[in-house]
Amino acid sequence: MGGWVKIAAIDDIPRLGARVLRREEAEIGIFRLEDDRIFAINNACPHKGGPLSQGIVYGDKVACPLHSWKISLVDGKAEEPDMGETACFNTKVEDGYVYLEL
């Protein structure tokens, strides 16, 4: 059963930063871009499982802190020449709060 879950106030997530939502099945990285867009992806890099929430956010990508793989926050895909992808989750912002669809 899914639905929208209130995660945090948007101002609790720094611009070009991330927060982590820990769930039994996985950790989800919630990322805020410089223009206040919010994205959510599986917090594990498809390469070696590095914690993407600890990486450097630039544009609409995050660089994995372990081996600098560049992962798109839009579709979860690794930037070429690397191959692989991680799961993405729908987000929305309403009244200053971030919601995640689970």
CYANA upper distance limits for C-alpha pairs under 8 A (distance plus 0.5 A):
  1 MET  CA    102 LEU  CA      8.49
  2 GLY  CA    101 GLU  CA      7.35
  2 GLY  CA    102 LEU  CA      5.32
  3 GLY  CA    101 GLU  CA      5.87
  3 GLY  CA    102 LEU  CA      6.02
  4 TRP  CA     99 TYR  CA      6.43
  4 TRP  CA    100 LEU  CA      5.92
  4 TRP  CA    101 GLU  CA      4.86
  4 TRP  CA    102 LEU  CA      6.87
  5 VAL  CA     99 TYR  CA      5.77
  5 VAL  CA    100 LEU  CA      5.75
  5 VAL  CA    101 GLU  CA      6.74
  5 VAL  CA    102 LEU  CA      7.69
  6 LYS  CA     97 TYR  CA      7.40
  6 LYS  CA     98 VAL  CA      6.52
  6 LYS  CA     99 TYR  CA      4.93
  6 LYS  CA    100 LEU  CA      7.08
  7 ILE  CA     21 LEU  CA      8.38
  7 ILE  CA     97 TYR  CA      7.79
  7 ILE  CA     98 VAL  CA      6.04
  7 ILE  CA     99 TYR  CA      5.96
  7 ILE  CA    100 LEU  CA      7.19
  8 ALA  CA     12 ASP  CA      6.94
  8 ALA  CA     13 ILE  CA      8.26
  8 ALA  CA     97 TYR  CA      6.22
  8 ALA  CA     98 VAL  CA      5.98
  8 ALA  CA     99 TYR  CA      8.06
  9 ALA  CA     13 ILE  CA      7.91
  9 ALA  CA     96 GLY  CA      6.29
  9 ALA  CA     97 TYR  CA      4.74
  9 ALA  CA     98 VAL  CA      6.45
 10 ILE  CA     93 VAL  CA      8.03
 10 ILE  CA     96 GLY  CA      6.17
 10 ILE  CA     97 TYR  CA      5.81
 10 ILE  CA     98 VAL  CA      6.21
 11 ASP  CA     96 GLY  CA      8.22
 13 ILE  CA     17 GLY  CA      6.94
 13 ILE  CA     18 ALA  CA      6.46
 13 ILE  CA     19 ARG  CA      6.78
 13 ILE  CA     31 PHE  CA      7.91
 13 ILE  CA     32 ARG  CA      6.88
 14 PRO  CA     18 ALA  CA      7.25
 14 PRO  CA     32 ARG  CA      7.12
 15 ARG  CA     32 ARG  CA      5.76
 15 ARG  CA     33 LEU  CA      6.00
 15 ARG  CA     34 GLU  CA      5.66
 15 ARG  CA     35 ASP  CA      8.45
 15 ARG  CA     36 ASP  CA      7.37
 16 LEU  CA     31 PHE  CA      7.66
 16 LEU  CA     32 ARG  CA      6.09
 16 LEU  CA     33 LEU  CA      5.42
 16 LEU  CA     34 GLU  CA      6.13
 16 LEU  CA     56 ILE  CA      8.13
 16 LEU  CA     57 VAL  CA      5.69
 16 LEU  CA     58 TYR  CA      7.25
 17 GLY  CA     31 PHE  CA      6.35
 17 GLY  CA     32 ARG  CA      6.30
 17 GLY  CA     33 LEU  CA      7.84
 17 GLY  CA     53 SER  CA      8.04
 17 GLY  CA     56 ILE  CA      8.20
 17 GLY  CA     57 VAL  CA      6.93
 18 ALA  CA     29 GLY  CA      6.85
 18 ALA  CA     30 ILE  CA      5.82
 18 ALA  CA     31 PHE  CA      4.86
 18 ALA  CA     32 ARG  CA      6.79
 18 ALA  CA     53 SER  CA      5.90
 18 ALA  CA     54 GLN  CA      8.07
 19 ARG  CA     29 GLY  CA      6.38
 19 ARG  CA     30 ILE  CA      5.74
 19 ARG  CA     31 PHE  CA      7.23
 19 ARG  CA     53 SER  CA      7.10
 20 VAL  CA     27 GLU  CA      7.05
 20 VAL  CA     28 ILE  CA      6.16
 20 VAL  CA     29 GLY  CA      5.19
 20 VAL  CA     30 ILE  CA      6.54
 20 VAL  CA     43 ASN  CA      8.07
 20 VAL  CA     53 SER  CA      7.31
 21 LEU  CA     27 GLU  CA      6.21
 21 LEU  CA     28 ILE  CA      5.60
 21 LEU  CA     29 GLY  CA      6.94
 21 LEU  CA     30 ILE  CA      7.85
 22 ARG  CA     26 ALA  CA      7.00
 22 ARG  CA     27 GLU  CA      5.03
 22 ARG  CA     28 ILE  CA      6.94
 23 ARG  CA     27 GLU  CA      6.25
 23 ARG  CA     28 ILE  CA      8.21
 26 ALA  CA     42 ASN  CA      7.63
 26 ALA  CA     43 ASN  CA      8.31
 27 GLU  CA     42 ASN  CA      6.64
 27 GLU  CA     43 ASN  CA      5.92
 27 GLU  CA     44 ALA  CA      8.13
 28 ILE  CA     40 ALA  CA      6.97
 28 ILE  CA     41 ILE  CA      6.16
 28 ILE  CA     42 ASN  CA      5.10
 28 ILE  CA     43 ASN  CA      5.39
 29 GLY  CA     40 ALA  CA      5.98
 29 GLY  CA     41 ILE  CA      5.95
 29 GLY  CA     42 ASN  CA      6.50
 29 GLY  CA     43 ASN  CA      5.28
 29 GLY  CA     52 LEU  CA      7.51
 29 GLY  CA     53 SER  CA      5.90
 30 ILE  CA     38 ILE  CA      7.47
 30 ILE  CA     39 PHE  CA      6.34
 30 ILE  CA     40 ALA  CA      4.96
 30 ILE  CA     41 ILE  CA      7.35
 30 ILE  CA     53 SER  CA      8.06
 31 PHE  CA     38 ILE  CA      6.06
 31 PHE  CA     39 PHE  CA      5.66
 31 PHE  CA     40 ALA  CA      6.59
 31 PHE  CA     53 SER  CA      8.01
 31 PHE  CA     73 LEU  CA      8.46
 32 ARG  CA     36 ASP  CA      6.20
 32 ARG  CA     37 ARG  CA      6.29
 32 ARG  CA     38 ILE  CA      5.17
 32 ARG  CA     39 PHE  CA      7.14
 33 LEU  CA     37 ARG  CA      5.83
 33 LEU  CA     38 ILE  CA      6.91
 33 LEU  CA     57 VAL  CA      7.96
 33 LEU  CA     58 TYR  CA      8.15
 33 LEU  CA     59 GLY  CA      7.60
 33 LEU  CA     60 ASP  CA      7.37
 34 GLU  CA     59 GLY  CA      8.23
 38 ILE  CA     91 THR  CA      7.11
 38 ILE  CA     92 LYS  CA      7.77
 38 ILE  CA     93 VAL  CA      8.28
 38 ILE  CA     98 VAL  CA      8.26
 39 PHE  CA     73 LEU  CA      6.53
 39 PHE  CA     74 VAL  CA      7.46
 39 PHE  CA     88 CYS  CA      8.46
 39 PHE  CA     89 PHE  CA      7.95
 39 PHE  CA     90 ASN  CA      7.88
 39 PHE  CA     91 THR  CA      6.78
 40 ALA  CA     73 LEU  CA      7.65
 40 ALA  CA     88 CYS  CA      6.39
 40 ALA  CA     89 PHE  CA      5.74
 40 ALA  CA     90 ASN  CA      7.36
 40 ALA  CA     91 THR  CA      7.25
 40 ALA  CA    100 LEU  CA      8.23
 41 ILE  CA     73 LEU  CA      7.28
 41 ILE  CA     76 GLY  CA      7.14
 41 ILE  CA     86 THR  CA      7.25
 41 ILE  CA     87 ALA  CA      6.07
 41 ILE  CA     88 CYS  CA      4.77
 41 ILE  CA     89 PHE  CA      6.34
 42 ASN  CA     86 THR  CA      6.36
 42 ASN  CA     87 ALA  CA      5.78
 42 ASN  CA     88 CYS  CA      6.92
 43 ASN  CA     50 GLY  CA      8.26
 43 ASN  CA     51 PRO  CA      5.98
 43 ASN  CA     52 LEU  CA      5.63
 43 ASN  CA     53 SER  CA      6.63
 44 ALA  CA     48 LYS  CA      8.35
 44 ALA  CA     49 GLY  CA      4.90
 44 ALA  CA     50 GLY  CA      5.84
 44 ALA  CA     51 PRO  CA      5.71
 44 ALA  CA     52 LEU  CA      6.44
 44 ALA  CA     86 THR  CA      7.81
 45 CYS  CA     49 GLY  CA      4.93
 45 CYS  CA     50 GLY  CA      5.48
 45 CYS  CA     51 PRO  CA      7.03
 45 CYS  CA     52 LEU  CA      6.55
 45 CYS  CA     64 CYS  CA      7.10
 45 CYS  CA     69 TRP  CA      8.42
 45 CYS  CA     71 ILE  CA      8.30
 45 CYS  CA     85 GLU  CA      8.37
 45 CYS  CA     86 THR  CA      7.31
 46 PRO  CA     78 ALA  CA      8.40
 46 PRO  CA     84 GLY  CA      6.18
 46 PRO  CA     85 GLU  CA      6.15
 46 PRO  CA     86 THR  CA      6.34
 47 HIS  CA     69 TRP  CA      8.18
 47 HIS  CA     84 GLY  CA      7.66
 50 GLY  CA     64 CYS  CA      6.78
 50 GLY  CA     65 PRO  CA      7.14
 50 GLY  CA     66 LEU  CA      6.28
 51 PRO  CA     55 GLY  CA      7.72
 51 PRO  CA     64 CYS  CA      7.47
 51 PRO  CA     65 PRO  CA      7.56
 52 LEU  CA     62 VAL  CA      7.37
 52 LEU  CA     63 ALA  CA      7.70
 52 LEU  CA     64 CYS  CA      5.72
 52 LEU  CA     65 PRO  CA      7.31
 54 GLN  CA     64 CYS  CA      7.97
 54 GLN  CA     65 PRO  CA      6.76
 55 GLY  CA     62 VAL  CA      6.47
 55 GLY  CA     63 ALA  CA      5.70
 55 GLY  CA     64 CYS  CA      5.41
 55 GLY  CA     65 PRO  CA      5.16
 56 ILE  CA     62 VAL  CA      5.95
 56 ILE  CA     63 ALA  CA      5.72
 56 ILE  CA     64 CYS  CA      7.74
 56 ILE  CA     65 PRO  CA      7.83
 57 VAL  CA     61 LYS  CA      6.34
 57 VAL  CA     62 VAL  CA      4.85
 57 VAL  CA     63 ALA  CA      7.04
 58 TYR  CA     62 VAL  CA      6.69
 60 ASP  CA     72 SER  CA      6.70
 60 ASP  CA     73 LEU  CA      6.11
 60 ASP  CA     74 VAL  CA      7.25
 61 LYS  CA     70 LYS  CA      6.84
 61 LYS  CA     71 ILE  CA      5.94
 61 LYS  CA     72 SER  CA      4.94
 61 LYS  CA     73 LEU  CA      5.70
 61 LYS  CA     74 VAL  CA      8.28
 62 VAL  CA     70 LYS  CA      6.19
 62 VAL  CA     71 ILE  CA      5.87
 62 VAL  CA     72 SER  CA      7.12
 62 VAL  CA     73 LEU  CA      7.37
 63 ALA  CA     68 SER  CA      5.45
 63 ALA  CA     69 TRP  CA      5.96
 63 ALA  CA     70 LYS  CA      4.97
 63 ALA  CA     71 ILE  CA      6.81
 64 CYS  CA     68 SER  CA      5.16
 64 CYS  CA     69 TRP  CA      5.71
 64 CYS  CA     70 LYS  CA      6.91
 64 CYS  CA     71 ILE  CA      7.95
 69 TRP  CA     78 ALA  CA      7.27
 69 TRP  CA     79 GLU  CA      7.81
 69 TRP  CA     82 ASP  CA      7.65
 70 LYS  CA     78 ALA  CA      6.18
 70 LYS  CA     79 GLU  CA      5.94
 71 ILE  CA     76 GLY  CA      6.39
 71 ILE  CA     77 LYS  CA      6.08
 71 ILE  CA     78 ALA  CA      4.98
 71 ILE  CA     79 GLU  CA      6.60
 71 ILE  CA     85 GLU  CA      8.13
 72 SER  CA     76 GLY  CA      5.42
 72 SER  CA     77 LYS  CA      5.91
 72 SER  CA     78 ALA  CA      6.87
 72 SER  CA     79 GLU  CA      7.66
 73 LEU  CA     77 LYS  CA      8.47
 73 LEU  CA     88 CYS  CA      8.23
 74 VAL  CA     88 CYS  CA      8.21
 75 ASP  CA     88 CYS  CA      6.94
 76 GLY  CA     85 GLU  CA      5.66
 76 GLY  CA     86 THR  CA      5.40
 76 GLY  CA     87 ALA  CA      6.55
 76 GLY  CA     88 CYS  CA      6.42
 77 LYS  CA     83 MET  CA      8.00
 77 LYS  CA     84 GLY  CA      6.51
 77 LYS  CA     85 GLU  CA      4.64
 77 LYS  CA     86 THR  CA      7.01
 78 ALA  CA     82 ASP  CA      6.31
 78 ALA  CA     83 MET  CA      6.02
 78 ALA  CA     84 GLY  CA      6.02
 78 ALA  CA     85 GLU  CA      6.19
 79 GLU  CA     83 MET  CA      7.60
 89 PHE  CA    100 LEU  CA      7.47
 89 PHE  CA    101 GLU  CA      7.02
 89 PHE  CA    102 LEU  CA      7.87
 90 ASN  CA    100 LEU  CA      6.44
 90 ASN  CA    101 GLU  CA      5.85
 90 ASN  CA    102 LEU  CA      8.50
 91 THR  CA     98 VAL  CA      7.50
 91 THR  CA     99 TYR  CA      6.04
 91 THR  CA    100 LEU  CA      5.11
 91 THR  CA    101 GLU  CA      6.70
 92 LYS  CA     98 VAL  CA      6.38
 92 LYS  CA     99 TYR  CA      5.76
 92 LYS  CA    100 LEU  CA      7.22
 93 VAL  CA     97 TYR  CA      5.89
 93 VAL  CA     98 VAL  CA      5.08
 93 VAL  CA     99 TYR  CA      6.60
 94 GLU  CA     98 VAL  CA      7.20
 94 GLU  CA     99 TYR  CA      8.17
